[in-house]
Amino acid sequence: MSPDLFGTPEPEAPVIHEWWSVKHRAECDPCSDAYLERFPFTASQPYNGGSGSSGSSTSKDRETLRDKTNVTKATQSDIWGWIRSAGADGMTWKELQDEIGEHHGTISGALSNLHKEGRIARLSETRGGSKVYVLPVHVNGRTTEPQGRIRPVCHHCGAEQ
């Protein structure tokens, strides 16, 4: 401790890492039950307040119905919960399909929305021919991929289409 202007020793600065790790694990880690109690799961709806559609009228109708009846929230919550429980191993869309029985398009859409909002991360590694998804706290320095499609590039001039 070093004295201040009045000769009173200043207390040692707290070690931020120790405080953070205790606080983080107790209240802020999305893998903890305490976090889920403080921050209940909400649906990820990044497309003008909706979960997204392919653009056809039937797809838009399905999006509206699923969002209004909380099916979107339930599906995303299930998927997020399975990925959370898998820890650092994560899960692929196929593994999720085997667990929850939803169609590939439903799972893929939910993964995209959760990924777009940063609730999950897509690793560059694959398992069984599919990408692996984990919670961001379980990336552990592994290479991840950004959310979204890669825009096609013109092979003549290099411009994005």
N, C-alpha and C positions, 0 to 999 in steps of 0.2 A: 504494500500500500504506500502511496505517496501522499504527503501532507498537502492540504490546500493552502490558500493564502493565510488562513487563521491558525494553521498548524494542526488542524484536525485531519487525521488520516482519511482518505477517500476509500470507500469500500471497493473491493476487487470487482471488476466488471464480471457479470455473469457469463458463463461460457454459453454462447448462443446455441451451439450445436447440441449440448446436453438438454437445454430447455426445449429446443425445437423438437428433438426426437421424442421426448416424453410427451409434450403437448401434441405433437403431430400424431403419434400413435394413439393417444387417448381420445382425441376429438376430431382430427382433420384427415386422417387416413381413410380414403373411401373403402378400404377393406375392413374397417372396424365397424362393429355394430353400433357404437356410439355415434359415428358419422351418419349412419343411415337413420338413426333416431332423430338427429338434428336436422338432416336434410333429406326428407322423403323423396323418393324417385319421382321425377316428372318426365313426361314424354318429350322426346327430342323432335321438334317440329320446325326445322330450319327453312322451310319453303313457304314464305308468307304466312306463317302460323300453321302450316299443314305439314304432314309427313312426306308428301311428295307423290307424284303420279307420273305415268308414262306420257300423259298428255291426251289420251283418248277419253271420251266421255265416260265410258264404263270404269276406267281406271280412276278418274276424278271422283266419280260417285263412290267407288270403293274407298278411296282415301277419306272422303268426307264422313262416310258411315263409320269406318274404323276409328277415326280420330274422335268423333262425337260420342261413340259408345265406349271409349277407353280401351278398345282392343289394341290400338297402337301402343298405348302406355303399358299394357299388360305384356305384350310381346317383347317390347324393348326392355322392360324390367326383367323378364325371364332371361333374355339373352345376356343382359348385363350381369345378372346374378350368376349365370353359368360361367361366364368369363371370369368373374370375380372369384368364384369357388375354384377355378382351375389354377389360380395363382400365376406363377411365372411360366408354367407350361402353356397357358392360353388355350384357345380353341379355334378350330376352323369352322367354316359355314357348314360343312358336312357333319362334323361332330355335333354341332348345335342342332342340325336337322334330326339326327338320330335321337337326341334328347327331348326335343320339344315337338317334333312332328310337323313343323310348319313347312310350307313350300319354299323352294330356293329363292324365289323372288321376294317373298316376305322377309326371309332372314337376311338376304343381301341388302334390301332397303333399310332394314333396321340397323344393320352393321354400318352402312354408309352414313346414316343420320347420327348414330352415336359417335362415329369416327369424325364426322364433320364438326361436331361440337366439342371434340377433345375428350370425351368420356372413355374412349378406348383408343388403342393404338394398333396399327397393322404393322407387324414385323415383316422384314424382307424375307425371312425364312419361310419355308413351306413344310407341310406335313401332308402326306397322301395327295400331293398335287394341288393343295390349296394353301393360301396364306393363313398365317396364325395371328389371332387377335388377342391382346392382353390389356389389362388396365395400365394406364401410363406409369403407375408406381412399380410395375413389374417389367418395364422395358429393360432395365439393368444394363444400359450401355449398348444394347443390340441395335442394329440398323432398322429404322422404321421407314415407312413410305407415307407420302402425303395422301390426303383424301382427294378423291376426284379422278375423273378420267384424264388421260393424256390426250390433248387435242391432236388431231391428225395434222401432219406437216406435209406440205407440197414437196414431192421429191424433185421438182424442177428448181424452185426458187427458195425453199426453206420456210415459206410463210405458213403461219398457223391457219388452219381452216375453221 
